[in-house]
Amino acid sequence: MDYDPDAQIIRDAPEPPFEQLAGILRARIARGDWQPRRPIPSEPRLGDEYKLSRPTIRRAIAVLVAEGLLFVVPQRGTYVANRDTEPDGSK
């Protein structure tokens, strides 16, 4: 399902909140809200913005990490992956 980058979480939607958030963040990355190798907002900030719990935020981020759109640097944050490279790091 395609999501609007400016959408909000719909509590009674058939998709769980983490899937909705992953779709919204995916759309925001595609739109260019965050540049490659730059951080996305912190988990607490995303929680405030979308009114979601931290485990839900982490689950959505894990989906995008698995897709190769984001990467996590421990103690630093979550960053947008390079779009011109493959997930294994090759060009």
Protein Blocks (a to p, Z undefined) as FASTA:
>chain_A
ZZdfkbccdfkbmbdfklmmmmmmmmmmmnopacghiacddfklmmmmnopafklmmmmm
mmmmmnopaccdehkbccdddfkbcfkopZZ
